[in-house]
Amino acid sequence: MRRLIIVEGLPCSGKSSAARYIAEKLDMICFDEDSCAHPADYEFHAFVRTEELEKFSDDEQGEIIEKSERKAEGFVVPLSDFQSALFDKLIQYKIYDFLPWETEKPVMLGKWREFAKNKRSGESYVFNCVLLQNPMCETMIRFNLNWEQSRAYIEEICGIIKAINPLVLYLKNDNIADSVKKAAVERGNDWLNAVIDYHCNGAYGREKRLSGFDGYISALKERQRRELEILSNLDIEYVVLDNPQTNWEAAYQELDKILL
């Protein structure tokens, strides 16, 4: 039986639905992208280096130390445990949004190593978006690193989890704009404006001079192209489902053939 399945694909491709379907079908533990208790990811966490604690008051330092997970270079801080002024200070150290890459990369690789080391032999997991989407949003969209730099980082993660024998399921989407428009009706303009801003105003979007909805879609198309190329160059088992968004009943039937 599979011990780790990772569902990947662009936003609005159906990753969460597919991950839940797999978890229910195979009786696996599902961690979606917004899980704050993820065993291999730091959703809504900050990282404060030890030497940066001096920027906080003595009382604030005590609260941070008490509620955080101590690491060799600092503290992983669960932001949901903090409020008001201290939260406002800590948000500036949020993983995925504000840390420099040279700080964030070892923190994330360390989390993957902890997962691989501490995973219980009888537990099986379905993860959503932690192998490709999150790393690509950072390396490509936020920092504008090249394909090889993204691949090298993702390859490091694959090396860490290789012994678990993971399977990657990629939900390819040839109708990206239509999927995003459909999702925007459900999620609202605030969501759409936020993702446009993130993709167009990151280092990649600025370098490419992207703007608006079309700029966002352009970034997603390139991200998918890179992800599929990276996936084909990794030493990891993977399956690509072509356009499952057009017929989920058929897609789930195909999934059953792959997984059972």
N, C-alpha and C positions, 0 to 999 in steps of 0.2 A: 504493500500500500504506500502511496505517496505520503511523504511527511511534510512537504512544503510545495504549494502551488502559488505562483505569483501572477496576478492578473495585471496586464499592462495595456496601454492605449491612450489616445488623446482624451481630453475632457469631453464629456457628453457621448462617449463611445459605448457606455453601458458597463463599465468596469465594476461598479458597486453591485449592480444586479447580478452580473455573472459570478462575482465572488460569493455572494450570498447563496446563489443556486448551487454552486460547487460545494460549499460548506454544508448545506443541508443534505445534499445528495450523498456525500461521502462521510458525513458526521465529523467534520473538521471544525476547528476553531477559526472564526473569521475575524480579521482585524481590518477595518476599513480605513480610508485615508485620514479620517478625522478622529481616530482613536488616540486619546491622550495617554493610554496605558499600553501602547504598542511595544512588543518585546524587541523590535529591531529598528524603531524609528523614534524621533523626538518631536512629535506633533505638539505645538503650543508649549514649547519649553525654551528657556533661555540658557545661555552658557556664560558664566562670569568667571574670568580668570582670577586666580588667587590675588595677584597684585592689583586687580581692579576693585577689590573689596574696599580699599581705602577711600574710594569715592562715595561710600555710603556711611551714614552715621553708625555709632556703636550699636544702637538698638536695631537698626536695619541690618547690620552685619549679623547680629545674633539671630534674627528671624530667617535670614537667607541660609545661614549655616544649618539651622535647626530643620528647615523644611526641604533642603536640597540634597542631592546625591553628590557626594564628594568624589572627584576624579583627580588624577595625578596633577593636572594643570589648573584645576579650578572646580566649579560647582555647576551641575546641571540643575536648573531651577524650574519646577513646575509652575508655570505662570498662573494657572487656575487657582492656586493656593494663595494668591496675593491680591490686594485691593488698593484702590486710591493712589496716593502719591508714590508709594513704593512700587506698585505695579507699573506706573508711568515711567519710573526710572528703569525698571527691569526690562520693559518691552524693547528698549534700545539694544538689548543683547539677545534678541530673539533669534533662535536657530531658524535658518531658511530665509530670513528677511533682512537681517542687519549685520550678521557676523562677516568678517572678511574670510575669503575662501581658505587661507592658510590656517585659520583657527577652526573653521567649521569642518573641514575635511577629516582631520584626525578624530574629532569628536564623533562624527558619524561612523567612521570605520570602527572606532572602539565599541560603539553600540552594536554593530553587526557581529563583532567578535564575541561580545557578551552573549548575544543570542545563540550563536553557534556553540559556545562552550556550555551554556546553562540549559539548553533545550532538553526537556525530558524525553526519554526514548520513546515513550508511548503516545506522545502528543503530536497531532498533525495540524498544520496551519494553512489558511488561505490568506495571503497578503494582497493588498491593492496598491499599486502604483509606487512602491518603494524602491524597486530596482532600476526602473527606467525613467518614469515621469519625474519623480522628485529630484534625482540626480541631474536630469536634463534641464529642468527648470532652473537649477542652480548653475550648472556649468555652462549651459548654452544661453539661456534667457537672461539670467541675472548678471553673469560674469563674462559672457561672450567668449568662452574658451572654444578652441577648435574641436573638430570631430575626434581627433586622436586623443586629446586631453580628456574629453568626455568618456571615450571608450576605455582609456587606461584606468580611470576611476571606477567605472562600472565593472571592469574586469577584476579589480581588487576585491570588490564585494563578492563577485562570483567565486573567486578563489577561497574566500572565507567560508562560504556556505556550500562548497562543492561536495563535502562529505555527506551532506543531507540529501543530495541527489534531487535538487529542485526541478520543477517544470514551470516554464514561463508560458502563459497563454496571452497572446497579443491580439487585441481586437482592432483590426485594421479598418479604417474608415475612408472611403473615397468620396463621401458627401459631407465634408467637414462643416461647411457653412450652413447647410440645411440642419444638421444636428445641433449646432450652436444656437441657431435661431429658434428651434423647437424648445431647447432647454431654457432659453431666455424668457420664453412665455411663462414657464413654470417658476423660474428662479428670480425673475424680475430684473429691472434695469440696473439696480444697484450692483447686482452680481456681474452683469455684463460690462458695466463701466469699470468695475474693479479689475476684471481679467484683461480688458483692453489696456487699461493703464499699466498693469504689471508687465504685459508682453511688449508694449510699444515703448515704455520708458525705462526698461532695463537696458543693460549695456548692449545686448544684441539688437534690440529695437532701435536704440539711438544710432547705432552704427549703420543700420539698414534704413534709417529714416522712416520707420513705420509709423502709421497713425490710423486711428479709427478702427472700425470693424474689419475693413479689408486688410489693414496691417496685422491685426490679431490673427486672422485666418492665414495670412502668409507665413507668420511665425509658426503656427501649428502645422502647416503643410511641410515646412522644412524640418520641424522637430520630428514628425512622423517618419520622414525620409531618413533622417539620421538614426533614429531609434531602430528602424528595421535593418539598416546597414550594420549598426553596432551589434544587434542581436545575432545576425548571421555570422559575425566574426567572434562570438563568444563560445567558450567551451562549456555550453550548457544546453540542455534539451529544451526545445521550444516548439510551439505550434502557433501558426498564424490563422485566425479566422477572418475571412474576407467579408466585410460589410455585414456583420451579424445584426446591425441595427435595422436592416431592411426586413428581416424575418426572424424574430427571436425564437419562434417555435422550431424552425428548421435548425437554428444555431444551437439550441439546447439539445436537439437530437444528435447533432454532430459532436457536441461536448460529451454526451453519454457514450458515444462510440470511442472517444479518445480516453475517457477517464475510467470506464468500467471494464 
